[in-house]
């Protein structure tokens, strides 16, 4: 045998050291992997994956995993526990009550994107004092708006209670409580996203399902709907505490006195006005749909809608985890003059594919799922609607990716098609539900033709909403096509 060169000897020594074996045949314990080095290797792998995926997909994947773990708990709460504790006559009131609480929080929703945009702008510019002042003022405005809306609802509860077919005025108090938490939590979440404290956004959703489960189990036995609303509010409050702690920590690390952002008010107003219109239209459409179902349809049919909505949310889960981080990331890129088209294309494509796939799966499995328990069987005749509603939510989710992108880039040209479509969807559905009112003012032939439609049926109402969501996405794709043609 020939002698080894010095280079070969070095490689030989290296491989022996890597394997933890001495050249004399013994084991070098110091070179063997330890739990500490294994953990370090795992963290290095995760850090490399985070770098490779980028913040949007990394934190989106984490949020998806956290939320889906919570969904297992939510599924038990919504599909097993609530139907067992809430009478069927009241079960149909759950979706509109939740939509009502969301509608109460609408004024704050109108502040969210403008506040998030300029909190992000001030953060990118290193103007922490302006960000602190803006968050303080937005929280104060949210509190005032909430007090005004709550006062109107509590002073004049009759019309709402009558249309929701609820005889307990106290439920509105608890709906306002849920709306109050729903006012502040999204605002604080928007601030954590704007400051790119993405880990807190991920973990803010972790405790909610477990707190909600415990609250329903403890309270809904004694007060079915009241206990349910309190449990919902407690679950949201748990996430609120996490983001509030994250914001307090952020401002401790970036100490700066509040400074005026007065010179930016005109710029903020130009951004906020079209955004307010966009958010109001989207919120009103969902509320009116749930409102009409509860008001116009029998209690057992509105109860069936509860199960349809619960299953049809599954396609929405995929995009929801991504869009939580899309706005601040696009906003940051836009403020630095970077291109954003590739991120938008990826987000829309992946959201659409995942939504279509899960909707197809729902079409196959929904009849089987709804037949598993007697409490769900009331929705079995409408099982085919689960996939229809899922498709509608998929179309809206993909369109929302585009809307968030445009808002982050301070463009609102989409309102030229979005506003008419949402007005037609909302006002049209409400008008059709009460079509008899228009008989004295319309030609007899027209009135009779429309009156023959199955207007006050669950399939008609849900297909109506899904069709308009499809039209919104078609308009978005047309706008993107025109933009690409102009650019070329």
C-alpha positions in Angstrom: 0.0 0.0 0.0 1.2 3.5 -0.8 1.5 6.1 1.9 -1.4 8.6 2.4 -0.7 12.2 1.4 -1.1 14.9 4.0 -4.4 16.0 2.4 -5.8 12.4 2.5 -4.7 12.1 6.1 -6.5 15.3 7.0 -9.7 14.0 5.3 -9.3 10.6 7.1 -9.0 12.4 10.5 -12.0 14.6 9.7 -14.3 11.6 8.9 -13.2 9.7 12.0 -13.9 12.8 14.1 -17.3 13.3 12.5 -18.3 9.7 13.3 -17.1 10.0 16.9 -14.6 7.2 16.5 -10.9 7.6 17.4 -8.3 6.3 15.0 -7.3 3.7 17.6 -10.8 2.2 17.5 -12.2 3.9 20.7 -15.2 6.1 20.9 -14.7 9.8 21.3 -17.6 10.8 23.5 -16.9 14.5 23.1 -17.5 14.2 19.3 -20.8 12.3 19.7 -24.0 14.4 19.1 -25.6 15.7 22.4 -29.1 16.8 23.0 -27.9 20.4 23.0 -26.2 20.1 19.6 -29.2 18.3 18.2 -31.4 21.2 19.4 -29.0 23.6 17.9 -29.1 21.7 14.6 -33.0 21.7 14.7 -33.0 25.5 15.2 -30.5 25.9 12.4 -32.8 23.9 10.1 -35.8 26.0 11.1 -33.9 29.2 10.6 -32.8 28.1 7.2 -36.4 27.2 6.3 -37.6 30.6 7.5 -35.0 32.3 5.3 -35.8 30.2 2.3 -39.6 30.6 2.6 -39.6 34.3 3.5 -41.7 35.9 6.3 -45.0 35.7 4.4 -45.0 32.0 3.8 -43.1 31.1 7.0 -45.5 32.9 9.4 -48.4 32.0 7.2 -47.5 28.3 7.6 -47.1 28.7 11.4 -50.4 30.6 11.7 -52.1 27.9 9.6 -50.8 25.1 11.9 -51.8 27.0 15.1 -55.2 27.8 13.8 -55.9 24.3 12.5 -54.9 22.9 15.9 -57.4 25.3 17.3 -60.0 24.2 14.7 -60.0 20.7 16.1 -61.2 22.3 19.4 -63.5 24.7 17.6 -65.0 21.8 15.6 -65.9 19.9 18.8 -67.3 23.1 20.3 -69.3 24.1 17.3 -70.4 20.7 15.9 -70.9 18.8 19.1 -71.1 20.9 22.2 -73.2 23.9 21.0 -75.9 21.8 19.3 -76.1 19.7 22.5 -76.6 22.8 24.7 -78.4 25.3 22.5 -82.0 24.5 21.6 -82.6 24.0 17.8 -85.0 27.0 17.8 -82.2 29.2 19.0 -79.4 27.6 17.0 -80.2 29.5 13.9 -79.7 32.8 15.8 -76.0 32.0 16.3 -74.6 33.1 12.9 -76.6 36.4 12.8 -75.6 37.2 16.4 -72.0 36.7 15.5 -72.5 38.9 12.4 -74.2 41.5 14.6 -71.2 41.5 16.9 -69.0 41.9 13.9 -71.2 44.7 12.6 -71.0 46.5 15.9 -67.2 46.4 15.4 -67.5 47.8 11.9 -66.5 51.4 12.9 -63.2 50.0 14.2 -62.9 47.9 11.1 -63.1 51.1 9.1 -60.0 52.4 11.1 -58.0 49.2 10.8 -56.4 49.3 7.4 -55.7 53.1 7.5 -54.2 52.7 11.0 -52.2 49.6 10.0 -50.9 51.3 6.8 -49.6 54.4 8.6 -48.4 52.5 11.6 -46.3 50.5 9.2 -45.2 53.7 7.3 -44.1 55.3 10.6 -42.4 52.1 11.7 -40.4 51.9 8.4 -39.3 55.5 8.8 -38.3 55.0 12.4 -40.9 57.4 13.7 -42.0 55.5 16.7 -43.5 58.5 18.5 -45.9 59.1 15.6 -46.9 55.4 15.7 -47.5 55.6 19.4 -49.7 58.6 19.0 -51.7 57.1 16.1 -52.3 53.9 18.0 -53.5 55.9 21.1 -55.9 58.0 19.0 -57.2 55.0 17.1 -58.0 53.2 20.3 -59.8 56.3 21.7 -61.8 56.6 18.5 -62.7 52.9 18.5 -64.0 53.3 22.1 -66.2 56.3 21.2 -67.6 54.6 18.1 -68.4 51.5 20.1 -70.2 53.5 22.8 -72.3 55.2 20.1 -73.3 52.0 18.3 -73.9 50.2 21.6 -76.2 53.0 22.9 -78.3 52.9 19.7 -78.7 49.1 19.9 -79.5 49.0 23.6 -81.9 52.0 23.5 -83.8 50.7 20.5 -83.4 46.9 20.5 -86.9 46.1 19.2 -86.3 46.0 15.5 -83.2 43.9 15.8 -84.8 41.4 18.2 -87.9 41.1 16.1 -86.0 40.3 12.9 -83.7 37.8 14.6 -86.7 36.2 16.3 -85.1 36.5 19.7 -87.2 37.3 22.8 -84.3 37.9 25.2 -83.2 41.6 25.1 -80.2 40.8 27.3 -78.6 39.0 24.4 -77.9 42.4 22.8 -75.8 43.3 25.9 -73.6 40.2 25.4 -73.5 40.8 21.6 -72.2 44.3 22.5 -69.6 42.8 24.8 -68.4 40.5 22.1 -68.4 43.5 19.7 -66.3 45.5 22.2 -63.6 42.8 22.3 -63.9 42.6 18.5 -63.2 46.3 18.3 -59.9 46.4 20.2 -58.3 43.1 19.4 -58.2 43.6 15.6 -56.8 47.1 16.1 -54.0 45.8 18.3 -53.4 42.9 15.9 -53.1 45.4 13.1 -50.5 47.3 15.1 -48.5 44.1 15.8 -48.6 43.3 12.0 -47.6 46.9 11.2 -44.6 46.6 13.5 -43.9 43.2 12.0 -44.1 41.4 15.4 -45.4 38.4 13.5 -44.7 35.8 16.2 -47.3 37.4 18.5 -49.8 37.4 15.7 -49.3 33.7 15.4 -49.6 32.9 19.1 -52.6 35.3 19.7 -54.8 32.7 18.1 -53.6 29.8 20.3 -55.5 30.1 23.6 -58.9 31.3 22.1 -60.4 27.9 21.2 -59.6 26.4 24.5 -61.0 29.3 26.5 -64.1 29.3 24.2 -64.6 25.5 24.8 -64.3 25.9 28.6 -66.7 28.9 28.5 -69.3 27.1 26.5 -69.1 24.0 28.6 -69.5 26.0 31.8 -71.9 28.7 30.8 -74.1 27.4 28.0 -75.6 24.8 30.2 -77.3 27.5 32.3 -77.7 30.3 29.7 -77.4 28.8 26.1 -77.1 31.9 23.9 -75.8 34.2 26.6 -73.1 31.7 27.7 -72.1 31.2 24.1 -71.6 34.9 23.5 -69.6 35.3 26.8 -67.4 32.3 25.8 -66.8 33.9 22.4 -65.8 37.2 24.0 -63.5 35.4 26.5 -61.7 33.5 23.8 -61.1 36.7 21.9 -60.0 38.5 25.1 -57.3 35.8 25.6 -55.7 36.7 22.3 -56.1 40.4 23.0 -54.0 40.0 26.2 -51.2 38.4 24.1 -51.0 41.2 21.5 -51.4 43.9 24.2 -48.3 42.4 26.0 -46.4 42.3 22.7 -47.2 45.9 22.0 -46.2 47.0 25.5 -42.9 45.2 25.1 -42.3 46.8 21.7 -42.8 50.3 23.0 -40.5 49.5 26.0 -37.8 48.5 23.5 -38.4 51.6 21.3 -39.0 54.3 23.9 -40.1 57.5 22.3 -42.6 60.2 23.4 -45.8 60.6 21.4 -45.3 63.1 18.6 -47.8 64.7 16.3 -48.7 63.2 13.0 -50.8 66.3 12.0 -48.9 66.9 8.8 -49.9 63.4 7.5 -53.7 63.9 8.1 -54.5 64.9 4.6 -52.6 61.9 3.3 -54.3 59.6 5.7 -57.7 61.0 4.8 -57.1 60.4 1.1 -56.2 56.8 2.0 -59.0 56.2 4.5 -62.1 57.4 2.6 -62.1 54.9 -0.2 -61.0 52.2 2.2 -63.9 52.9 4.6 -66.3 52.5 1.6 -64.7 49.2 0.7 -64.9 47.8 4.3 -68.5 48.9 4.8 -69.7 47.3 1.6 -68.0 43.9 2.5 -69.3 44.0 6.1 -72.9 44.9 5.1 -73.1 42.1 2.5 -72.3 39.4 5.0 -74.5 40.8 7.7 -77.6 41.2 5.4 -77.2 37.6 4.1 -77.3 36.2 7.6 -80.0 38.6 8.6 -82.3 37.6 5.7 -81.8 33.9 6.4 -82.8 34.3 10.0 -85.7 36.7 9.4 -87.3 35.0 6.3 -86.7 31.3 6.7 -88.1 28.8 9.3 -86.0 28.2 12.4 -85.0 24.6 11.3 -83.7 26.0 8.0 -81.7 28.8 9.6 -80.3 26.1 12.0 -79.2 24.1 8.9 -77.4 27.2 7.7 -75.3 27.1 10.9 -73.9 23.8 10.0 -73.4 24.8 6.3 -71.4 27.9 7.3 -69.4 25.9 9.8 -68.2 23.4 7.1 -67.9 25.9 4.3 -65.3 27.9 6.3 -62.7 25.2 5.6 -61.6 26.6 2.2 -61.2 30.0 3.8 -58.8 28.7 6.4 -55.9 28.4 3.9 -56.0 32.0 2.6 -56.8 33.5 6.0 -53.4 32.4 7.4 -51.6 34.1 4.4 -53.6 37.3 4.2 -52.9 38.0 7.9 -49.4 39.0 6.9 -49.9 40.1 3.3 -50.8 43.7 3.9 -47.8 44.7 6.1 -45.3 42.9 3.9 -46.7 44.4 0.7 -46.9 47.8 2.4 -43.3 47.6 3.5 -42.1 46.6 0.0 -44.2 49.4 -1.6 -42.8 52.1 0.7 -39.3 51.0 -0.2 -40.0 51.0 -4.0 -39.8 47.2 -4.4 -41.9 45.2 -6.8 -44.8 43.3 -5.4 -46.4 41.6 -8.3 -44.8 38.2 -7.8 -45.9 38.0 -4.2 -49.5 38.8 -5.3 -49.5 36.2 -8.0 -48.2 33.5 -5.7 -50.7 34.3 -3.0 -53.7 34.4 -5.3 -52.7 31.2 -7.2 -52.0 29.2 -4.1 -55.2 30.4 -2.3 -57.3 29.6 -5.3 -55.9 26.1 -5.8 -56.2 25.2 -2.1 -59.7 26.7 -2.0 -60.9 24.8 -5.1 -59.4 21.5 -3.8 -61.0 21.8 -0.4 -64.4 22.8 -2.0 -64.3 19.7 -4.2 -63.5 17.6 -1.1 -66.5 19.2 0.7 -68.8 18.3 -2.2 -67.8 14.7 -1.8 -67.8 14.3 2.0 -70.5 16.8 3.2 -73.4 14.4 2.9 -71.5 11.8 4.8 -70.3 14.3 7.5 -73.9 15.7 8.0 -75.3 12.2 8.4 -73.0 11.2 11.2 -75.1 12.8 14.0 -78.8 13.3 14.4 -78.3 16.9 15.4 -76.7 17.6 12.1 -79.2 15.7 9.9 -81.4 18.8 9.5 -78.8 20.2 7.2 -78.5 17.0 5.1 -81.1 18.1 2.4 -78.8 21.1 1.8 -75.5 19.2 1.8 -74.7 20.2 -1.8 -74.8 23.9 -0.7 -71.7 23.4 1.5 -69.4 23.2 -1.6 -71.3 26.1 -3.2 -70.7 28.3 -0.2 -67.1 27.1 0.1 -66.5 28.1 -3.6 -68.0 31.5 -2.8 -65.7 32.0 0.1 -62.8 30.8 -2.0 -63.6 33.4 -4.7 -63.9 36.2 -2.1 -60.6 35.1 -0.4 -58.7 35.3 -3.6 -60.2 38.6 -4.5 -59.3 39.8 -1.0 -55.7 39.1 -1.7 -55.8 41.5 -4.6 -57.8 44.1 -2.5 -55.2 44.0 0.3 -52.4 44.3 -2.2 -54.0 47.4 -3.8 -54.7 49.0 -0.5 -51.2 48.4 0.7 -50.0 50.1 -2.5 -52.5 53.0 -2.0 -54.5 52.1 -5.1 -58.3 52.0 -5.1 -59.2 51.6 -8.7 -60.9 48.3 -7.9 -63.8 50.2 -6.2 -65.2 51.1 -9.7 -66.3 47.4 -10.1 -66.3 46.2 -6.4 -68.7 48.9 -5.1 -71.5 48.3 -7.7 -71.3 44.6 -7.3 -71.5 44.7 -3.5 -74.4 47.2 -3.6 -76.2 45.0 -6.1 -75.6 41.9 -4.0 -76.7 43.5 -0.7 -79.6 45.7 -1.8 -80.8 43.1 -4.3 -81.0 40.3 -1.8 -82.8 42.5 0.7 -85.2 43.8 -1.9 -86.0 40.3 -3.2 -86.6 39.1 0.3 -89.3 41.7 0.7 -90.5 41.8 -3.0 -94.2 42.1 -2.1 -93.5 45.6 -0.9 -92.7 46.8 -4.5 -96.0 45.5 -6.1 -97.8 48.8 -6.2 -94.9 50.6 -8.0 -93.8 48.0 -10.6 -95.4 46.7 -13.8 -97.5 43.7 -13.0 -95.7 41.4 -15.4 -92.3 42.2 -14.0 -93.5 41.9 -10.4 -95.1 38.5 -11.1 -92.0 37.2 -13.0 -89.7 38.0 -10.1 -92.2 36.8 -7.5 -92.2 33.4 -9.0 -88.5 33.0 -8.1 -87.7 30.9 -5.0 -86.5 34.1 -3.3 -87.0 33.1 0.3 -85.3 29.8 0.2 -81.8 28.8 1.5 -80.5 27.6 -1.8 -81.4 30.8 -3.6 -79.9 33.0 -0.9 -76.6 31.1 -0.6 -76.2 30.7 -4.4 -76.9 34.4 -4.8 -74.0 35.3 -2.5 -71.6 32.8 -4.1 -72.5 34.1 -7.6 -71.7 37.7 -6.7 -68.4 36.5 -5.1 -67.6 34.8 -8.4 -68.4 38.1 -10.2 -66.1 40.0 -7.9 -63.2 37.6 -8.7 -63.9 37.8 -12.4 -63.8 41.6 -12.3 -60.5 41.4 -10.4 -59.0 39.1 -13.0 -60.2 41.4 -15.8 -58.5 44.4 -14.0 -55.3 42.5 -13.7 -55.4 41.5 -17.4 -56.0 45.1 -18.5 -53.1 46.2 -16.3 -50.8 43.6 -17.8 -51.8 44.6 -21.3 -51.1 48.2 -20.6 -47.7 47.4 -19.1 -46.7 45.4 -22.2 
